[in-house]
Amino acid sequence: MQTIATSVIILFALIFVGYFAGKIGWIRKDSAPDLSALVLNITMPVTIFLSIVSQAGSGSMGRDFLIIPFIAAFHMASILFGLVVTRLFRVPKEKRGTWMFNCVFSNNGFMGLPLALSVFGDRGLFIMVLGNMISNLLLFSIGTKMLTENVPDADKISVKKMFLTNINFAVVAGLIFALFHIPLFDIAANLLGYLGDISSGLSMLVVGLSLSRMSIAVVFKDKKMFILTALRLLAIPLLTIAVLRILPFEMDPMIESILIMSAALPSAAAQSMIAEQYHGDLEASGQAVFLTTLFAVVTVPLMMTIGLR
C-alpha cells in the first residue's frame, strides 16, 4: 500500500511542478495546448500501444474486457447520484449541468492513464484504456449535453472526432499486434519506448500548467464548489467502495482497483475545453477542475488506501 501511495503522490507532485513553472513564467502558459496535443496525439497513444502489446499471451487479457460493462454501470449510477444531489443541494438550474458532469466524469485520460501505469503496470493501463473507451463515448455525448443544456443552439459534437482519435487508433493497432503476435523490430521498440516513457511525467506537468492559467481569486469565490469537490473526491469513491464490497460475486482484484481509482480521480479536465467550444459555463468548469485536482493530491491516496485490499 505504501508503494501505491508513493506513486500517486509523486505524480501529483509533478502537477504542482507544472503549476508553479507556469505561474512564475519558466514555461509559457500559452504552450499548454501544444503540450496537451503532444501527449494526446503522440506520447500517450504510444504508451497505450506498448501496454496492449505487452499483454500478448497474457491469460488475463480476455477477462480484462469485463471492465466495459462495469464502467458503464458505474456511469449510469453516477448519473442517478448527480440527479439526487443537484436537487438535494438546490443547485441553480444554470449550474446543474456542470454539477452533473462532475459527478459522472473523472479525469480518466490525462490523470487516470499515467496513474494506472505507475501504480498497476501495463495490465492496469490496459484495463483503464478499455474503460476509457466507454467513458469517452459517454463524455462526448451525454457529457456534452450536460454542459450545454442551457446553451441555445449548441453545436453537435462530431461523431467522427469522437472515434477517430490517435488514442483509439493505438488501441486498435495494439490489439492487432497482440492478438496476432506481430513482433516489433528492435529499433522500433526502442524508439517507441523512449516516447512512451515520457507520457506519465509530461501528462502531469501539462495538467499543472493548465491549472496555472486560472485565477485563484475566481476559483475560490463560489463556496458551493467545495461541496461539489467533496462529492467528487469523497462521496463518490466511498459509495463505489461500499457497493463493490457488497457485490454477491468476487470481482477480479485488478478490475476492482481500476474502478476505485476511476471513482477517486478529480473532475475531467475535458469539460473546460467542451465549455469553451460550445459556450457553456467556462468559469464553473474551470473552478471544478482546479479545486478537485488541488485536493486530489490528498484524497486519491486516501481513497485508494481505504479501497484496495
Salt bridges, closest charged atoms under 4 A:
ASP64 OD1 - ARG123 NH2 2.59
ASP252 OD2 - ARG63 NE 2.72
ASP252 OD2 - ARG123 NH2 3.07
GLU256 OE2 - ARG245 NH1 3.35
GLU256 OE2 - ARG309 NE 3.13
ASP281 OD2 - LYS95 NZ 2.98
GLU283 OE2 - LYS221 NZ 3.40
